[in-house]
Amino acid sequence: MSNLKTSLKVGLQMLSLLASSGHRPLAVRELSAELNQSEKYLEQLLLPLRRARIVVSTRGPHGGYQLARAPEQISLLEILELMQGPLTFCDCTNRQCGECVNPALWQTLEACIDKSIASVSLADVIAGRPMSVPDHVVLSPVWVRDGLGI
């Protein structure tokens, strides 16, 4: 498993701006100025979000991008998989390859992580709401205090 990609972090920042704009579309140049990122880079990030119907675009002088759904209806897992790809512990193409010790464990762990991330909405991320975790999971105080760290 790798670290979070910059594209995911910038994508979440962009989606946060779109959510805060209400129903007013934001032009790529506005997003670029606010996020200090190039317009070309943001357009590359917006393309898969538009294809997945997370954002919609409007043409014209008052056009731009806006969320296609309410932030509560967009899961963090959707965004993560679009911007970064699936989280995996074993990148073998054949899940029965035998190279991984206990492949069933890794597959189960991946499914648990996916289920947990799917339970978090874009609204949760924006609001800084901590994710609920089972009692037996111990988190570092810094991690809890700083939320998802994105």
C-alpha positions in Angstrom: 0.0 0.0 0.0 1.4 3.4 -0.9 0.9 6.9 0.5 -1.9 9.1 -0.5 -1.2 10.7 -3.9 -1.2 14.4 -4.4 -4.0 14.0 -6.9 -6.3 12.6 -4.2 -5.4 15.5 -1.8 -5.8 18.2 -4.5 -9.0 16.5 -5.7 -10.5 16.6 -2.2 -9.5 20.2 -1.8 -11.2 21.0 -5.2 -14.3 19.0 -4.3 -14.5 20.9 -1.0 -14.4 24.2 -2.8 -17.1 23.0 -5.2 -19.3 22.0 -2.2 -18.8 25.3 -0.5 -19.8 27.2 -3.7 -23.4 26.0 -3.3 -25.1 25.9 -6.7 -22.7 28.4 -8.3 -20.4 26.8 -10.8 -16.7 27.5 -10.3 -14.5 28.1 -13.3 -11.2 26.1 -13.5 -9.3 29.5 -13.3 -11.1 30.2 -10.0 -10.1 26.7 -8.7 -6.6 27.2 -10.0 -6.2 30.5 -8.2 -7.7 29.2 -4.9 -5.6 26.0 -4.9 -2.4 27.4 -6.4 -2.4 24.6 -9.0 -2.3 24.9 -12.8 -5.5 24.9 -14.7 -4.2 22.0 -16.9 -3.6 19.8 -13.8 -7.0 20.6 -12.4 -8.7 19.8 -15.7 -6.9 16.4 -15.7 -8.3 15.8 -12.2 -11.8 16.9 -13.1 -12.1 14.6 -16.1 -12.5 11.3 -14.2 -14.7 13.1 -11.6 -17.0 14.3 -14.5 -17.0 10.8 -16.1 -18.0 9.3 -12.8 -20.8 11.9 -12.4 -19.4 13.4 -9.2 -19.1 16.8 -10.9 -20.9 18.3 -13.8 -19.8 21.1 -16.1 -21.7 24.0 -17.5 -20.4 25.9 -20.6 -20.6 29.6 -21.1 -19.4 32.9 -19.5 -20.9 31.9 -16.1 -20.1 28.2 -16.5 -17.7 26.0 -14.6 -17.9 22.9 -12.4 -20.2 22.0 -9.6 -21.0 18.9 -7.6 -23.5 16.6 -9.4 -24.7 15.2 -6.0 -24.9 16.4 -2.5 -21.6 15.9 -0.5 -23.5 13.4 1.7 -24.1 11.2 -1.3 -20.5 11.0 -2.5 -18.4 8.4 -0.7 -14.7 8.9 0.1 -14.1 5.4 -1.5 -15.5 6.7 -4.8 -13.2 9.6 -4.8 -10.2 7.6 -3.6 -10.6 5.0 -6.3 -10.9 7.6 -9.0 -8.0 9.8 -7.9 -5.6 7.1 -6.7 -6.9 3.7 -7.6 -7.9 0.9 -5.2 -6.0 0.4 -1.9 -4.3 -3.0 -2.1 -1.9 -4.9 0.0 -1.0 -7.4 -2.6 -0.7 -6.2 -6.2 -0.6 -9.7 -7.7 -2.8 -10.0 -10.8 -3.7 -13.5 -9.8 -5.2 -13.5 -6.3 -4.2 -17.2 -5.9 -0.6 -16.6 -6.9 0.9 -18.2 -3.8 3.5 -15.5 -3.4 1.6 -13.7 -0.6 1.5 -15.4 2.8 -2.2 -15.9 3.6 -3.9 -14.2 0.6 -7.3 -14.6 2.1 -6.2 -12.4 5.1 -5.1 -9.6 2.7 -8.3 -9.8 0.7 -10.4 -9.7 3.8 -8.4 -6.7 5.2 -8.8 -4.9 1.8 -12.6 -5.5 2.0 -12.8 -4.2 5.6 -10.9 -1.0 4.6 -13.0 -0.5 1.6 -16.2 -0.8 3.7 -14.9 1.6 6.3 -13.8 4.2 3.7 -17.2 3.8 1.9 -18.9 4.8 5.1 -17.3 8.2 5.0 -18.9 10.8 2.8 -17.4 13.9 1.2 -19.5 15.9 3.7 -17.7 14.1 6.6 -14.3 14.9 5.2 -15.2 18.6 4.6 -16.7 18.9 8.1 -13.7 17.2 9.7 -15.9 14.6 11.4 -13.8 11.8 12.8 -14.6 8.3 11.5 -16.2 6.0 14.0 -13.9 3.1 14.8 -14.4 -0.1 16.8 -13.6 0.1 20.5 -10.6 -2.3 20.1 -8.9 0.0 17.7 -6.5 2.4 19.4 -5.7 5.7 17.6 -2.9 8.1 18.2 -4.2 11.3 19.9 -2.6 13.4 17.0 -4.5 11.4 14.4 -7.8 11.8 16.2 -7.2 15.5 16.9 -6.3 16.2 13.3 -9.0 14.2 11.7 -8.3 12.4 8.4 -5.1 14.5 7.9 -6.0 15.4 4.3 
